[in-house]
Structures are given as structure tokens and as C-alpha cells.
């Protein structure tokens, strides 16, 4: 288009509004069209009075209006936000009148699952949404497509992408038993990384005086996997680290190391973990203890049972069992378990497989 020329523009339709009340009032509205260059911006505007009134745009019979539960969402780059985008019927109190799917068509964002699903009778359908570490920290619009009989399109959804760093919640302190092991070091994330991050547990050695380094982790042997680094990604947003303390350990600290594709957009809650070494047990034989457990009804099903109890001297604990396959059956007694193990070992020895 040339700046010095005159053009006539025709508006064929306008975007669907997000609620029925406004749609019914479209005949009271008009349209302004801006014309300009990409490099320099708008150079001319139409007069609103030059357009005829818009026709009322009530939804056709049999069509259900879909809407987002929020006007916008916020997220940090390099992360996934769980259940970030939720769709609901556009009329309060309604349920979905049929099955439908929805997905984003905007390349800067990726959803899990790849296609969201709403079911007849439900009142909400959600998907997780993520964006790469390279995404610009600004406001974006995500455009969506829907499929399903009688379902309206979804409006563009504003997404504010920030550059704040997401926290990896690592323990700042841990206890170990001399001649034994550390308590489990559970690490969680405030948000799942878009691709991956890796956290490793390392010895804390002070090399300020190169000739006389100070080993703050003396007597500690870090578990091989913890030292190499455990990866966090979609489907693995929690990991457990650990180490062993020698009988003469006097360690005071370990340090964490953060690497990975999205590491620049994450931060550690603590750079180090302070170690408390408890004295070795006088009796090498561990005392017998009883853990009383009971089924947690709210989180148990026929194929998956959660039980909860208290570990003596350690507080609450949670245990979880489920069959390894749909055909697996629980043994009736510990004697049966031992018999099956003995049979397995006998077959293994007979097959000449190396142990």
C-alpha cells in the first residue's frame, strides 16, 4: 500500500465476543479501522460514523459458547504451568453439552496433553501450558482451535511471559548417621522445566588457600546418581538425593550444582546443604520397630492402594503399592514371597546366567 493513495476497505465480519450479553448489544457498536506501515505505525483512521450499525450477533440455536476461566495467564519462560488453561461453558451454571477438543495454534506455546478434551456433563477442561527459555518476556496472544458439534470458537488468550527465575526447592539442611546414611533429601520444583534441568550434589571444598584446601564434606560419600545429577523434566518433577557418612565423618556441608537446557531460568533455594552428623548407634543391629499403617480411602482404588502410618522416631510416612502389571496378584503371606524368591534364584542358577 502506498501512503499517498486512497483505498476502500470492507469489513466482512468482526471477532466473536466472549459473552452473550455483549454479543446481543453489537448493534449498538461500530468499527474503527487503522491503516499504517509496519515500520512507522498507523497513519490514518476511519470515522466510526462512516460504518453502518453492526447486526446483533446472538449465538445460533444449538451452539454452546465456550470461554476461558481466566482473562489471562502468567508464566515464566522455560517452564510448564500445570492446568494453566481451563475452558468452561460461557454461560454460568451450564455444563458442556457435548464432547469437544481444543488446542493452541501458537508456536511459542506447547500444551500437555497435545489436545485438550472436554466431556459432556463436565463444567471445566484444563491443559498444562509451557514455553521455551528463548521465548520473549512480554505479552503474547495464544490462538486456539476447537472441534466438536455445536461448540463456539475460543477467543485469543493473553499470556504474560515473565523472566523471573523458578525455584528448585532443595533442602538447606540434612542429617546423617555416622557409619550410616543421610535422611532422604527430597527436591521439588515450583514449576516443571520446559525441556530439562539437572541438579547434582557435590562435595563442598574450600580452595581459598590452594595449598591447604578445607574439605567441608569430609567423610561423606555421595550416592552415584546424586553426584552425577538427577534430571527434572515433564513427568519427573521430584527427585530424591542422598549420601553415606563414614564412622569418622565430620562433614559440615555439601553444595548443589544446577545445569541443563532451562537452567538459566531456574534458581536453587539454597546453594548448600548444612550437614549434621549424628553419633553412630552403639548396637550395630537395628532395633525392631512396628509401623502401624491404614488405608487412605480418598486416594485408594481397586488397582491402587495408598496407606499411611508413622515411622517410629521420624514422624508421618506414606507408602504406596500397586500391581506391577494388570495380571499381578499380591502374595498371601511373607512365606509365599520367600518361596517365590527361592524358586527364582534356583531357576537363575540353573540357567547359568551370571549373577
N, C-alpha and C positions, 0 to 999 in steps of 0.2 A: 504494500500500500504506500502511496506517495502522500507526503504531508500536504501538498498544495492541491490535491484533487478532492472532489466531492464524491461521497458514496452513500448509497441507501442500504441500510441493514434491516433485515426482517428477523424478528424473534418468533421462532416457531413454538417454543414451549419454555417453561421455567421449571427449576428443580422442585421436586416434591417436598413439601414442608413436613415437619416432624410430628405434628399433632392435628387432630381432626378439627379443633376449634379454629386454628389459623387457616386450614385449608378451606373451610366454609366461608372465610372472610376475604378470600383472594380477590373477589370482585371489587373490594374497596381499596385495592392496592394498584400500583403501576410499576413500571420498569425504567431504570436509567441505564443506558449503555455507554461505556467509556471506550474511547479509541485512542491508541497510542503506540509508541515504539517500545520494544523490549529494553533497549539501552537507556532511554531517557524517560520512560513512563508516559502517563496519559497526557494527551494534548487536546482532547475535546470530549465533551459530554453531551448526551442528548437531553432534551427537555422532557421531563416526566409528563407534562401536559400533552405532549405530542403522541402519546400512546393511548389507545382505547383501553377501557377498563378490562381487567382480566376476568375470565369466566370463573364462577365458583367451581372448586375442584374437589368436591366430595368424593370419597372412595367409591369405586364401582361396587355394586352389590356382590357379595360373596368374597370380597377381598379383605384380608386382615392386615392392619397396619402393624409393622414391626418397628421397634425403636431400641436404642441402646439404654442401659440402665443409668449410665452416666453421660454427662455432656462432653466430657473429655477424659483422657487418661494421662498419667505422667509416668515416666520410666527413665532409668539411666541407661546409657548406651553400654553395649557389651553384656547385656543381661536379658533374661526372660522374666516376665512378671506373671505369676500364676493367676489364672482366672481373671486376666486383665480386662477382657472384653466380654460383656454379657448382654444378651439380647432378650427383650421382653415384648409382650404384646403392647401395642401403642395405646390401648385403652385400659385404664386401671381396672383391676379385678378380673380381667379376662384371662383365659388360658389359650395356649396355641390350639388352633382349630384343625391343624394337620401337621404332618411331618415336613421338615424342610432342612436345608443345609445353607451355610453361609461361610464365606472365606474372604480374606483380604486380597486385593489385586495390586497392592502397592509393594514394589520390590524391596523397599527399605525395611519391611517388617516381615517376620515369619511367625506363623502361628502353630500351636500344638494343641490338638491334632491338626493336620493339614486342612481339614474341612470340619467346621463345627456342625453339630446336629441338634435340632430342636425336635421334640417329640410331642405328638398330640396329647393334650391334657396337662403338659408341664407349663410352668409360668416363667421359666428362665433357662437359658442355654448359654454356657460360657466356654471360652477358649483361652489358653495362655498365649501371650504375645511377646516376641523378642526382637531385638535389633542389634546389629553388629557394632563392634567397637569403633568402626570407621564412620558410623552414621553421624551426621552433623548435629550438634547440640542446639536445637532450635525447635520451633513448632512445625509439625508436619500434618498433612491430611492423609488419612488412610481411607481408600475407596474400597467398597465391598460389593460382592455379588451374592445373590440368593437364588435358590431353586426350591420349588415347592408350589403346589397348586394353591392359587388364591393368596399368595404371600406378596406383600409390597416390597419394593426395594428398600435398602438401608441407606441412610444419609451418609455423607462423608464424616469421619470421626476425627476431631482434632487430637493430636498426640504430641505432648510436650516431652522432648527428649533432653535429659539433663546430663551434665558431665560430672556430677557428684560420684565419688567412689563408693562402691558397695562393700559392706563389711563382711569379712570372714571371721566368724566368732570362734577364736582359738582360746583355749584355757590359759589364763595368766599365771596359774599355779597348779602344781601337781605333786602328789605324794607317792613315794615308792618304799618298799620294804628292803632293807639291807639283805642281800642274798636272795632277793625275790624280784617281783615285777612292779611296774607302776600301776596305779589305778588307770582305767581306760580314759583316754583323752579324746572326747567327742568334739568334732569340729563341724559346725553348721554354717550356712551362708544366708545372708538376708535376701538374696535373690540368686537364681541359677545362672551361671555364665552362659552367654550365647553360644560360644564354641567350647572353651575349656579353660580352667586354671589348674595348677598343680601346687600343692603345699607339701613341703618336706620339713622334717625335724632334723636339726643339725646340732653338733657339739658347739658349745659356746667357749671359744678360746680367745683370750685377750692377748693380742700380739703387739700391744703398745711398745713393750720392750722386747724387741725381736730376739734378744739373747736370753731372755727369761720369760717365755710365754706362760700365762696363767690359765690352766685348764679348769674352767668353772664347771665342767661336766665330768670330772674325774670319777672313774668307777662306773660310768654309765655305758651300756651297750644298746644302741638304738635298734629297734626292730628293723629288719632289712627293708621291708616295704615302706615303713615310715621314713627311713633315711633317704630312700630313692625318690620318694614323693608319691602322694596319692592324688589321683586326678578327680576333679569335680566337673561334671557336665550334666546335660539333660538326663535325668534318670538316676543320677548319683550325686545328690546334693548334701550328703552326710557321710563322713568318714571317721574311723577310729584309729588313733595313733597310740603307740606305746613303746616302752623301753625296759631294760633289765638293769637292776642295780647289783653290783658285786657286794660281797660281805664287808668290804672295807670302803665302800663308796662314801665320798663326802661332797658330792656334787651340789652345786647351788643353783645352776640354771642351764637351760637349753635355749636354742633360738630357732625361729621359724624362717623358712625361705619360700617366697611366693614367685612363681613363674607361670608361663602358659600364654595362650593366644590373647586372652582378655585380662591379663594381669595388670595392665596399666589402668584399668577401670575398677580395680579392687584394692582393698587395704586390709591389713591384719589388725584385729582388735588389740593385739599385743605383739610386740616384736620378739619377746622372750617368754619363757615359762619358768617361774621360780620353783625349785625342787626342794621338797622336804623329805629327808631320808629318815625313816623310822627304824628303830633298832631291830635287829634280827630276832626272830622267835627263838626262845630258848629250846623248845622242843621241835625237832625237825619234822615230826609227824603233825599234820594239821588236825586240830580237834574236830570231832564230828559235830555237825550242826544240822538243824532241821529248818527247811524253808517251807512255810505253810503258804500254799497258793490257792487261788479260787478263780473260776472263770469270770471274765468280764463280759457280761451279756450284751452290752451295747455294741461291742466291736467283734463279736463272735458269730460265725455262721456254721452251717453244716460242714463245709470244707475247710474252714479256717478258724481256729480257736485261739483266743488271747487269754492268758491267765496272768494274774498279778499277785505279788506277795511281798514279803520283806526279807532282805538278806540280813542275818544277824550281825549287828555291829556296823552295818553300812546303810541302813535305811531302805526305802522302797525300791523295788525292782520290777521289771516287766519281762515276761517270757512269751515267746510266740512259736507255735508249732503248726505245721500244715503238711499234708502228704507230699512227697517228692513228685508224685505223678497221680493222676486221677485213679489209677488202679492200685495205689499203695494202701496197705492196711496197717493199722497200729498193732504191735505185738501185745499179747495178753499179759505178759509178765516180763520182768528183767531176765528170768531164766531162759525164756524163749529168745530174747535178744542175744544172750550169750551163746546159746546153741547155734543160732544162725551165723554169728561171727565165727565160731569154731569151724562150722561147715565151710564158710567162705575161705578161711585160711587153709583148710585141708585141700580144697579144690585148687587154690592158688599154688600150693606146694607141689601138688600132683602135676600141674601144667608146666612146671619148670620155669615159670616166669620169675625174673629176678625181683627180689624184694627191695 
